[in-house]
């Protein structure tokens, strides 16, 4: 397993941060990494996502399945490309209340043969994506 992790403190209550995160239909408004998203927040449901290319046009799409949905503490989805033995990716958000708001730990894990082959190529881009999403989530939660 390969893991990339980014953390951030957000000056907003955990419930507010959670509600922004699971409001998939509004991701295109606040999340610069995603152009469109929709889905129902429940274990076993799919979230349909269209990523944004650097020029803002629609990028690749995927439909991860929600594996953990423990309001407002833990969110995890899983994407499998081909087979789990080839490539799988989990996105995990863990939220903890702090004196000033919320501490967010945002992790992506990668498993499978292709993940091992590709990890060195993708790790910097994924780390940047996590930090970009975290900063945008922070700005949205603190600003509105």
N, C-alpha and C positions, 0 to 999 in steps of 0.2 A: 504494500500500500504506500502511496505517495500522498503527502498532505501539504497544503498551503493554507496559511492562517493569517487573518488580519483582525485587529481589535480596535475598538474605538469607544470613547465615552461620549454619551449623548445627554444633553441637558433637557431631558423630557422624560415623563413617566414611561415605564415599561409597557403599559397597555397602549399608549399612543404609538410608540415605536412599532409594536406588534401589529396594530391596526393598519398602519401605513404599509408594512411589509406584506401583509396578507390581502391588501386591497389591489389584487393583481391587475384589474381593469384600469388602474391609474398609474401603473408603472411607467408607461410611455410619457407621462407628465413630469415625473421627478427623476427617473432613473436613466442616466445618459447611456447606459450599456444596452438598454432594451427599447425597441420601438413600440412593440405591442405585447400585451400579455392578457390572458384571461383564464379563469378556472375557478373551481370551488375549493375553498379551504377545508379539506377533510382528508383523512387517511384513505388512500386508494384512489383518490381523484387525480386527474391530469391537470397540469398547468401548461397551456399552450403559449410558447414564447417565440417572438421574432426578435433576434438580436439586432443591434445597430452596427452598421459598418462605420469606419472612421469618417466617411463623408456624410453620414446621417441617413443614408439609404438603408433599406431593409437588408439584413444579413441572414445568416443561417437561422433556421427554426428548429426547435425541439419541443418535446412534450414530456417532461419529467413526471414521475408519479410521486405524490406525497407519501412519505413513509412514516414520518412522525409529525404530529400536530398537537402540541401540548401548550395551549394558550395560558399565559403569554411568555412561556419559558423556552420552548424548544421547537424548532421547525427543521425538517429534513426532507429533501426529495432525492430521487435517484433517477439517473438516466443510464440506459444501457444501449450501446451501439454495437450491433451485431449480436454478440453473446456476452454474458457477464465475464466469461473467461478471456474475452478479447479486450473489452473496454467498458468500464462503468465509472460513473462519477456521482458522488453525493455532495450536495450543498447543505451545510448545516449552519443554523443560526441558534446561538444560545444567548439569552438575555438575562441579565442579573440586575436587580435593583441596587442602586447606590444612593448615597446621601444627596447627590446632585442630579440623579436621574437614572440612567441605564448604562450598563457596560455591555457592549455587544461583542461577541466572538463569532466571527464569520469564517467558516472553514470549508475548503473543498478537498475531498479525498478522491484519489484516482486508483483504480484497480484494473488488473488484466494485462495481457501481453502487450497490446498496443499502447496502453497507458505507460508502461515501463519504457517502451521504445521512444515515446513522444514527450516524456516528462521534461527532459532538459530543454526542449524547444519551447514548451508552452508555459513553464513555471513563472517566468517574468511577466508574461502577458496576463496570466491568471491572477497573480499577485496585484498587478496594477488594476485589473478589473474589480477585484474585491475592495481595494482601497477607494476606487472611484465610486462604487456602489455605496460603501459605508459613508463616505463624505456627503453624497447626495441624500442618503437617508437621514443623516444628522441634520443637514440644512433644512430638509423638509419638516422634520419633527420639531426642530427648534424654532422654525420660522412661522409655523402656522398652527 
